[in-house]
Amino acid sequence: MEEKRDILSLTRAELETALQEMGQPKFRAAQIFRWLHVRRVEHFAEMMDIPATLRERLDVEFCIKGLFVSQRLASSLDDTVKYLYTLPDGQHVECVLMHYKTGWRLCISTQVGCKMGCRFCASTIAGYVRDLTPSEMLLEIYETERREGVTISGLVLMGIGEPLDNFDNVMRFLALLSDPDGRGMSLRHVTLSTCGIVPRIRELAKLRLGLTLAVSLHSPEDAHRSTIMPVNRRYPLAELMDACKAYFKATGRRVTFEYAVMEGENDSMADARALAALLRGTGSHVNLIPVNKVRERSYHATRQAAMRFQQMLEKLGVNATVRRTLGSDIEAACGQLRHESEKHKGGEGY
Ligand code: SAH
């Protein structure tokens, strides 16, 4: 049997075309888009102003995807909530809801697993399974908003996966997310984090989406960065920094850099000097994160270590902050929750 089309992944223009092909007037697409992305119905039967015959036809040709909750972990220290969602095919992804002074921020996943192989990251240990569809990324937001009764005002693409390795789906997701007739989120409130896939950064720059680009740096030296981030062998620092400068030039928005402090690994005075030299003239900001412990790896850092490194950077004229730690009691490092749940399935999966 042919699979039904995933209607939540269709942009408004694509939905218009699909409905035109069914002999429907254009305004039907706008109506259906609102049912899906504003009222967020789960069944075509709920679309009250759509004729019954069309609702039935839609039900034959399309599906409205949904997510199931596998685990919900709420912090007892702050308002952070972590979800492990089950996707329609039984795979799992994580997202984390955090409360800031400015509102609710959600960190979403963009792939099931990851190919990038960063040494300190739990998401990549068991490899890559598949890309998320635009609808699955949207549903991470819609489901979390519905379940928690909140409106998410900021989004970070920093969960499981490498967003620029799922470029087309992520771009379609962003188009859907920011559609004024849908969820209508301004992309100014979105941060996309990448390990540094240079050609995709250049492609993203051309689109001028207005989002914030964060680049995971973690080391200022090629030889070392290549040992902890294999992507650096393909796109070394000089190429990466050139792409970041091109991004700033094209979009007027400074790239921010993520730096997971790992004690004895990347937090010496020499590292601080090399980092300062690398960032000189960019005016960029560095986000320091004490590395989260991953069971299979020995990297570690205290908050004090991150603060020491911050002071070194500040003295060298680099603007750096240590990221606030939220939900530390439920913190299982990026991808750890999914990783553990897959292991307990006992040999299933990949
Ligand atoms: N693939 C993208 C986005 C997902 S990871 C990227 O690499 O940017 C989000 C951020 O968490 C990245 O900066 C990543 O390097 C960082 N990260 C991964 N594992 C970590 C760990 N154990 N401790 C701290 N940060 C980690």
Residues whose N, C-alpha, C, O or C-beta is under 5 A from the ligand:
A	BS01	SAH	F120 C121 A122 L157 M158 G159 G161 E162 P163 S193 T194 C195 S216 E258 A260 I289 P290 V291 N292 A333 C334
